Amino acid sequence: MKLQTTIASLALFLVSCTGSRPTNLGIKEGKLITCPETPNCISSFSDTKDTEHFRSPVTYKKPLPEAFAALKKKINDYERTNIIKEDGNYLYVEFTSLIMRYVDDVEFYFDEKNKLLHFRSASRLGKSDLGVNRKRIERILTGLDL
């Protein structure tokens, strides 16, 4: 009985690490929402002087459907990903960590007017992510053929 209680408690703890899916994500007035003040977020829309949160967007040259497909293929190479929404020039993906089951919300926005791929990657819970969101964005963007 004690083992069952321990397992149930552990399961409840792990489920609580996922947090609730944000309802404010998406493209608003041509941008993704800003990062919180916590260091567990990276965005191409952050102020360029904000070295903790900013990373420059990426230029793309291919037609939007091809660039979108290339990004999606690279994301699908990752384990524990769940594409939540894709809408022409917008992609919203959840990345879940292996052990603690923490969820990061990652968005990509193809700005067709300026031919830029923008992004935002943020942890749902906690303060520090030990650089996980920045490292993931860098890995996704490295070698991405757009």
URDA-V127811 format. One record per pair of residues at least 6 apart in sequence whose C-alpha atoms are under 7 Angstrom apart, sorted by sequence separation. I is the first residue (numbers start at 1). J is the second residue. D is the distance in Angstrom with one decimal. If there is no record, write none. Layout:
BEGIN
i:I j:J d:D
i:I j:J d:D
END
This chain:
BEGIN
i:26 j:32 d:6.0
i:35 j:41 d:5.8
i:48 j:54 d:5.8
i:85 j:91 d:5.7
i:86 j:92 d:6.4
i:96 j:102 d:5.5
i:97 j:103 d:6.6
i:110 j:116 d:5.9
i:111 j:117 d:6.2
i:35 j:42 d:6.9
i:46 j:53 d:6.1
i:47 j:54 d:6.3
i:85 j:92 d:5.1
i:96 j:103 d:4.5
i:110 j:117 d:4.6
i:25 j:33 d:6.6
i:35 j:43 d:6.8
i:46 j:54 d:5.0
i:84 j:92 d:5.5
i:95 j:103 d:5.6
i:96 j:104 d:6.5
i:109 j:117 d:5.8
i:110 j:118 d:6.2
i:83 j:92 d:6.1
i:84 j:93 d:5.5
i:94 j:103 d:6.3
i:95 j:104 d:5.2
i:108 j:117 d:6.8
i:109 j:118 d:5.0
i:43 j:53 d:5.9
i:44 j:54 d:5.6
i:83 j:93 d:4.4
i:84 j:94 d:7.0
i:94 j:104 d:5.7
i:95 j:105 d:6.7
i:108 j:118 d:5.7
i:109 j:119 d:6.0
i:34 j:45 d:6.9
i:42 j:53 d:4.4
i:43 j:54 d:5.3
i:44 j:55 d:5.1
i:82 j:93 d:5.6
i:83 j:94 d:6.4
i:94 j:105 d:4.9
i:108 j:119 d:4.3
i:122 j:133 d:6.4
i:34 j:46 d:6.5
i:41 j:53 d:6.0
i:42 j:54 d:5.8
i:43 j:55 d:6.1
i:44 j:56 d:5.1
i:81 j:93 d:6.7
i:82 j:94 d:5.1
i:93 j:105 d:6.1
i:94 j:106 d:6.1
i:107 j:119 d:5.4
i:108 j:120 d:6.7
i:121 j:133 d:5.7
i:39 j:52 d:6.5
i:42 j:55 d:6.8
i:44 j:57 d:5.2
i:81 j:94 d:5.6
i:82 j:95 d:6.6
i:93 j:106 d:5.2
i:107 j:120 d:5.2
i:39 j:53 d:7.0
i:81 j:95 d:4.7
i:92 j:106 d:5.8
i:93 j:107 d:6.3
i:106 j:120 d:5.7
i:107 j:121 d:6.3
i:80 j:95 d:5.9
i:81 j:96 d:6.5
i:92 j:107 d:4.5
i:106 j:121 d:4.2
i:80 j:96 d:5.4
i:91 j:107 d:5.6
i:92 j:108 d:6.5
i:105 j:121 d:5.8
i:106 j:122 d:6.5
i:91 j:108 d:5.1
i:104 j:121 d:6.8
i:105 j:122 d:5.5
i:90 j:108 d:5.7
i:91 j:109 d:6.6
i:104 j:122 d:5.5
i:105 j:123 d:6.4
i:90 j:109 d:4.6
i:104 j:123 d:4.3
i:105 j:124 d:6.8
i:89 j:109 d:5.7
i:90 j:110 d:6.4
i:103 j:123 d:6.4
i:104 j:124 d:5.7
i:89 j:110 d:4.9
i:103 j:124 d:6.1
i:61 j:115 d:7.0
i:60 j:115 d:5.6
i:59 j:115 d:5.8
i:60 j:116 d:5.9
i:59 j:116 d:4.5
i:60 j:117 d:6.7
i:58 j:116 d:5.4
i:59 j:117 d:6.1
i:57 j:116 d:6.1
i:58 j:117 d:5.0
i:57 j:117 d:5.5
i:58 j:118 d:6.9
i:57 j:118 d:5.0
i:74 j:140 d:6.6
i:44 j:118 d:5.5
i:44 j:119 d:5.7
i:70 j:145 d:6.7
i:43 j:119 d:5.6
i:44 j:120 d:6.6
i:70 j:146 d:6.8
i:43 j:120 d:4.2
i:42 j:120 d:5.7
i:43 j:121 d:6.5
i:42 j:121 d:5.4
i:67 j:146 d:4.8
i:41 j:121 d:5.5
i:42 j:122 d:6.5
i:41 j:122 d:4.2
i:40 j:122 d:5.8
i:41 j:123 d:6.5
i:17 j:100 d:6.7
i:18 j:101 d:6.1
i:40 j:123 d:5.7
i:17 j:101 d:6.1
i:18 j:102 d:5.0
i:62 j:146 d:5.6
i:17 j:102 d:5.2
i:18 j:103 d:5.2
i:61 j:146 d:5.9
i:14 j:100 d:6.0
i:60 j:146 d:4.8
i:14 j:101 d:6.2
i:40 j:127 d:6.0
i:32 j:120 d:7.0
i:39 j:127 d:6.4
i:40 j:128 d:5.2
i:38 j:127 d:5.4
i:39 j:128 d:5.7
i:40 j:129 d:5.1
i:40 j:131 d:6.9
i:42 j:133 d:6.5
i:41 j:133 d:6.3
i:42 j:134 d:5.9
i:40 j:133 d:6.7
i:19 j:124 d:6.2
i:19 j:125 d:6.5
END
